[in-house]
Amino acid sequence: MACPYATNYSRGVSFIDMNDDDEAQEGVNKVEMGFGHTYTKYLQLDKLLSAQTLQSELNGQRVDDEHLFIVVHQSHELWFKQILFDIDIVRRLLNNPIVDETKSLRIVSGLDRTVRIFTLLVDQIAILDTMSPLDFVDFRKYLTPASGFQSLQFRLLENKIGVRLERRIKYNAQHYKNVFDDEDKEALLESERSPSLLILIQNWLERTPGLKPSDENDEGFWPKYERAVRQFLDDMYESANQESHSEEVRQQLLAEYYKTKESFATILDSRQHEGQIKMGNRLLSHDAMKGALMIYFYRDMPRFSVPYQILTYLMDIDSLFTKWRYNHVLLVQRMLGSKQGTGGSSGYMYLRTTVSDRYKVFLDLFNLSTWLIPREYIPSLSPRMVKTLSEHSNLSASLTSESDLSLNLKDV
């Protein structure tokens, strides 16, 4: 048998016989045989690629950058659709009294994909920076009254993640639904009525294993945490008073102690926490915050490794959503300056107000670091709890049967 490799020893170069490449191309042309759909038909590219109608061209004043403007916004809507698809699945899996750990990978992958898409969108909106403001002015007059504020999917996404109505900035001093027709309003109303990702995460955190006493020999996490905090604060106070080199430094350390003590009081005292919720400074319930803190402290335990990933992804989603809003604000300022928006809003001035903690859904998770204590103060787990958290049994409690999880998206 002839060797398939030929060697040019004079040059020291080896190469593969090109005849093998030709043989590798043998196959069947399934298109000619009538198998299934072609690439074009499967993706319906005839519809997708013919949906970029330049209004400037229809008006006899074609502006090339309008094509980019349309493509970027259409691709945004496609990615919004995918995010909604994945968020709905995550919500469905979380919308159970007990969350099956066998579905935890799907929850994590859905959140991970959402994070990756938002990362793409943050970069994608920057592509519009290649458009000149002067060219934008040339075709912008054909957009009125079209506005991104009229994106139904964007509003559905905000609602399903957990942006609350009372935290929204008024658009032209009106309800945000006023720009939609009756059918879209119904979809928005349904998204407001159904449990958001924030509410489902809150319910899930309230059921964190070990948070409540399991028997008379195990008091649960919170009493231990309260004692650990008191010990940490006592040591902090004693250390400040032992400062003898400088009275100014001692006073600074004491001021830091009193500020830290006051901050911890807002999480240790359930009444103060409820007061923070009423003022709009916090969104999660007290028990949910307890669960999140416990997961943070014991994230190295096998049972808490996936929940910790989930909390991290939720913060990533919030961060990227905020970055996208910020990039959008900068883009609008660059293109419009202080002009009024095409939909009638104040444009940049309105959008600037949306880049704030009011629109952060998982704000409380960001603030958890406020109440972390050094490792040496973290209370030890009881032997029974160590065993419980070392077992991969469920995200919340015992396993739930597959039949209990067979919910349709419409049930979320």
C-alpha positions in Angstrom: 0.0 0.0 0.0 1.3 3.4 -1.0 1.9 5.8 1.9 -0.6 8.7 1.7 2.2 11.1 2.8 4.7 12.4 0.3 7.9 14.0 1.6 10.2 16.5 -0.2 13.4 15.6 1.6 15.4 18.1 -0.3 13.4 20.9 1.5 12.6 19.0 4.6 8.8 19.6 4.1 6.0 17.0 4.5 2.6 17.3 2.9 -0.6 15.3 2.5 -1.5 13.9 -0.9 -4.2 16.2 -2.3 -6.0 13.2 -3.7 -7.1 12.4 -0.2 -8.8 15.8 0.1 -10.8 15.1 -3.1 -11.9 11.7 -1.8 -13.0 13.3 1.5 -15.5 15.5 -0.3 -17.6 12.6 -1.5 -21.1 12.7 -0.2 -24.8 13.2 -1.1 -26.4 16.5 -2.1 -29.5 16.3 0.1 -30.9 19.5 -1.4 -31.2 18.0 -4.8 -32.8 14.9 -3.3 -35.5 17.0 -1.6 -34.6 16.4 2.0 -36.2 18.8 4.5 -35.5 22.6 4.5 -32.7 24.5 3.0 -30.7 26.9 5.2 -32.5 29.9 3.6 -36.0 28.4 4.2 -35.3 27.1 7.7 -34.2 30.5 8.9 -36.8 32.3 6.7 -34.1 34.6 5.4 -36.4 35.9 2.7 -38.4 37.6 5.5 -35.5 38.5 7.8 -33.2 40.1 5.1 -36.0 42.0 3.4 -37.1 43.7 6.6 -34.6 46.6 6.4 -36.6 49.3 4.7 -34.8 52.6 4.7 -37.4 55.4 5.1 -34.9 57.9 3.9 -34.7 56.0 0.6 -38.4 55.9 0.2 -38.4 59.6 0.6 -35.8 60.0 -2.1 -32.9 61.0 0.3 -31.2 57.8 1.1 -28.9 57.9 4.1 -26.6 54.9 4.3 -26.3 54.8 8.1 -30.0 54.2 8.4 -29.3 50.6 7.3 -27.0 50.1 10.3 -29.5 51.8 12.6 -32.2 49.3 11.6 -30.0 46.2 11.7 -28.7 47.0 15.2 -32.2 47.5 16.6 -33.6 44.5 14.9 -30.8 42.3 16.2 -31.5 43.7 19.7 -35.1 42.6 19.4 -34.0 39.1 18.4 -31.7 38.9 21.4 -34.5 40.2 23.7 -36.6 37.4 22.4 -34.0 34.8 23.4 -33.5 36.3 26.8 -37.2 36.3 27.4 -37.3 32.6 26.3 -34.6 31.6 28.8 -35.9 33.8 31.6 -39.3 32.2 31.2 -37.7 28.7 31.6 -35.8 29.8 34.7 -38.9 31.3 36.2 -40.9 28.1 35.5 -38.3 25.9 37.2 -38.1 28.2 40.2 -41.9 28.5 40.5 -42.3 25.5 42.7 -42.5 25.0 46.5 -39.4 22.8 46.2 -36.8 23.4 43.5 -35.5 20.1 42.0 -31.7 20.1 42.0 -31.7 18.0 38.9 -32.9 21.1 37.1 -30.3 23.4 38.6 -28.0 23.1 35.6 -30.7 24.4 33.4 -31.3 27.3 35.7 -27.6 28.1 35.8 -27.2 27.7 32.0 -30.2 29.9 31.4 -28.8 32.7 33.6 -25.3 32.2 32.1 -26.7 32.6 28.6 -28.6 35.7 29.6 -25.3 37.2 31.0 -23.5 36.4 27.7 -26.2 37.9 25.6 -26.3 41.1 27.7 -22.5 41.2 27.4 -22.9 41.1 23.6 -25.6 43.8 23.7 -23.4 46.1 25.7 -20.8 45.9 23.0 -23.3 45.8 20.2 -24.8 49.2 20.9 -21.4 50.7 20.6 -21.4 49.8 16.9 -23.8 52.7 16.5 -21.0 55.0 17.5 -19.6 54.5 14.0 -22.6 56.4 12.7 -22.1 60.1 12.3 -24.4 62.4 14.3 -24.9 64.5 11.1 -26.0 61.4 9.1 -28.4 60.4 12.0 -30.0 63.9 11.8 -30.5 63.4 8.1 -32.8 60.3 8.6 -34.0 60.8 12.1 -36.9 63.0 10.9 -38.4 59.9 9.2 -38.5 57.9 12.5 -41.0 60.1 14.4 -42.9 59.0 16.5 -41.0 55.7 16.6 -39.0 55.3 19.8 -37.2 52.5 21.6 -39.5 53.3 24.5 -42.1 51.4 22.4 -40.2 48.2 22.5 -42.7 45.7 24.0 -40.0 43.0 24.5 -37.8 45.4 26.5 -40.7 46.2 28.8 -41.7 42.6 29.2 -38.1 41.8 30.1 -38.0 44.5 32.7 -41.2 43.2 34.3 -40.2 39.6 34.2 -36.9 40.2 35.8 -38.5 42.3 38.5 -38.5 46.1 37.8 -41.4 47.4 39.9 -43.9 49.9 38.6 -43.5 52.3 41.6 -39.7 52.5 40.9 -40.1 53.4 37.2 -39.4 56.9 36.0 -42.4 58.5 34.4 -42.2 58.9 30.6 -43.7 62.3 29.7 -45.4 62.2 33.1 -47.4 59.2 31.9 -47.8 55.5 32.6 -45.3 53.5 30.6 -48.1 51.4 29.1 -49.7 54.4 27.4 -47.6 54.1 24.3 -48.8 50.5 23.5 -52.0 49.2 21.9 -54.6 47.1 23.8 -53.1 43.8 22.9 -49.6 44.8 24.0 -51.1 46.3 27.2 -52.6 43.0 28.0 -49.3 41.2 27.6 -47.6 43.8 29.8 -50.4 43.5 32.4 -49.9 39.7 32.5 -46.1 40.2 32.9 -46.8 42.4 35.9 -49.3 39.9 37.4 -47.0 36.8 37.1 -44.3 36.2 39.6 -41.1 38.0 38.5 -37.6 36.5 38.8 -37.0 38.7 41.8 -40.1 37.3 43.7 -39.2 33.7 42.7 -35.6 34.2 43.9 -36.9 35.7 47.1 -39.2 32.7 47.8 -36.3 30.3 47.0 -33.9 32.1 49.3 -36.5 32.0 52.2 -36.3 28.2 52.0 -32.5 28.0 52.3 -31.5 24.8 54.2 -30.3 25.5 57.7 -31.8 28.9 58.0 -34.3 27.8 60.5 -33.9 25.4 63.4 -34.1 21.8 62.3 -34.6 20.4 65.9 -34.1 21.3 69.5 -30.3 20.8 69.2 -29.9 23.1 66.2 -30.9 26.7 66.5 -30.4 27.6 62.9 -28.0 30.0 61.2 -29.4 33.4 62.3 -28.9 33.3 66.1 -25.4 32.2 65.5 -24.8 35.0 63.1 -26.2 37.6 65.5 -23.8 36.5 68.2 -20.9 36.5 65.7 -21.7 40.0 64.7 -21.9 41.2 68.3 -18.5 39.6 69.0 -17.0 41.2 65.9 -18.4 44.7 66.9 -17.2 44.3 70.5 -13.7 43.4 69.2 -13.8 46.4 66.9 -14.8 48.7 69.7 -12.1 47.3 72.0 -9.4 47.7 69.3 -10.4 51.3 68.7 -10.1 52.2 72.4 -6.7 50.5 72.6 -5.3 52.9 70.1 -2.8 55.0 72.1 -0.6 56.6 69.5 -3.1 59.2 68.3 -6.3 60.5 69.7 -7.4 61.6 66.2 -6.9 58.0 64.9 -8.8 56.6 67.9 -11.7 58.9 67.2 -11.7 57.9 63.6 -11.7 54.2 64.5 -14.6 54.8 67.0 -16.5 56.7 64.3 -16.1 53.7 62.0 -17.2 51.4 64.7 -20.5 53.3 65.4 -21.2 53.6 61.7 -20.6 49.8 61.2 -22.8 49.0 64.3 -25.6 51.2 62.9 -25.4 49.5 59.5 -25.5 46.0 61.0 -28.6 47.0 63.1 -30.5 47.5 59.9 -30.1 43.9 59.0 -30.3 42.3 62.4 -33.5 44.1 63.4 -36.3 42.9 61.2 -38.3 46.1 61.9 -35.5 48.3 60.6 -35.3 46.0 57.6 -39.0 46.4 56.9 -38.6 50.2 57.2 -35.9 50.0 54.6 -38.3 48.2 52.3 -41.0 50.8 52.8 -38.5 53.5 51.9 -37.6 51.6 48.7 -34.0 51.0 49.8 -34.4 47.2 49.8 -36.5 44.8 47.9 -35.9 41.3 49.3 -37.7 40.1 52.5 -35.7 39.7 55.7 -35.8 35.9 55.5 -34.5 36.1 51.9 -31.6 38.3 53.0 -30.8 35.8 55.7 -30.7 33.0 53.2 -28.5 35.0 50.8 -26.0 35.8 53.6 -25.9 32.1 54.6 -25.2 31.1 51.1 -22.4 33.7 50.9 -20.7 32.5 54.1 -20.9 28.8 53.3 -20.6 28.9 49.5 -17.8 26.3 49.6 -20.3 23.7 50.9 -21.4 21.4 48.0 -25.1 22.2 48.6 -24.5 25.9 48.2 -22.1 26.0 45.3 -24.9 26.2 42.7 -27.0 28.7 44.7 -23.9 30.9 45.0 -23.5 30.8 41.2 -27.1 31.7 40.7 -26.7 34.8 43.0 -23.6 35.8 41.1 -25.3 35.5 37.7 -28.2 37.6 39.0 -25.8 40.4 39.9 -24.1 40.1 36.6 -27.4 40.5 34.8 -28.2 43.6 36.8 -24.7 45.1 36.2 -24.8 44.5 32.4 -28.4 45.8 32.1 -27.1 49.0 33.9 -24.1 49.2 31.6 -26.3 48.8 28.5 -28.5 51.7 29.8 -25.5 53.8 30.4 -24.0 53.1 26.9 -27.4 54.0 25.5 -27.5 57.3 27.4 -24.0 58.2 26.1 -25.0 57.3 22.5 -28.2 59.4 22.7 -26.2 62.3 24.1 -23.7 62.0 21.3 -26.3 61.8 18.6 -28.9 64.2 19.9 -27.3 66.4 22.5 -30.3 67.9 24.4 -32.8 67.5 21.6 -36.2 65.9 22.4 -36.5 62.2 21.8 -38.4 60.9 18.7 -41.1 59.5 20.9 -41.6 62.9 22.6 -39.5 62.4 25.8 -36.8 64.8 26.9 -34.3 62.4 25.3 -31.0 62.4 27.1 -32.4 64.0 30.2 -35.0 61.3 30.6 -32.7 58.4 29.8 -30.1 59.7 32.3 -32.6 59.2 35.1 -32.9 55.4 34.3 -29.3 54.8 35.1 -29.7 54.5 38.8 -30.3 52.0 41.6 -34.1 52.4 41.0 -33.7 50.0 38.0 -31.4 47.6 39.8 -33.6 44.5 40.5 -31.1 42.6 42.7 -29.7 45.6 44.5 -29.9 43.8 47.8 -27.4 41.2 46.6 -24.9 43.9 45.8 -25.3 45.3 49.3 -24.7 41.9 51.1 -21.0 42.7 51.4 -22.1 45.4 53.9 -22.9 42.7 56.4 -20.1 40.2 55.8 -17.8 39.5 58.7 -14.2 38.3 58.7 -13.7 34.5 58.3 -12.6 34.0 61.9 -16.0 35.2 63.1 -18.1 33.1 60.8 -20.0 30.6 63.1 -19.3 26.9 62.7 -22.0 24.7 61.4 -23.4 21.9 63.5 -22.3 18.3 62.5 -25.8 17.7 61.2 -25.8 20.8 59.1 -22.4 20.0 57.7 -23.8 16.6 56.6 -26.9 18.3 55.1 -24.9 20.8 53.1 -22.4 18.2 51.9 -25.2 16.3 50.2 -26.4 17.2 46.7 -30.0 16.5 47.3 -31.9 19.6 46.4 -31.5 23.4 46.0 -34.1 24.0 48.8 -35.2 20.7 50.4 -36.0 17.1 49.4 -36.3 16.1 45.7 -39.5 16.8 43.8 -40.8 14.4 41.1 -40.5 15.3 37.5 -44.3 15.4 37.2 -44.5 18.2 39.7 -42.2 20.3 37.5 -44.1 19.8 34.3 -45.4 23.3 34.1 -46.0 25.2 30.8 -44.5 28.6 30.3 -48.0 30.0 30.4 -48.4 28.9 34.0 -45.5 31.1 35.1 
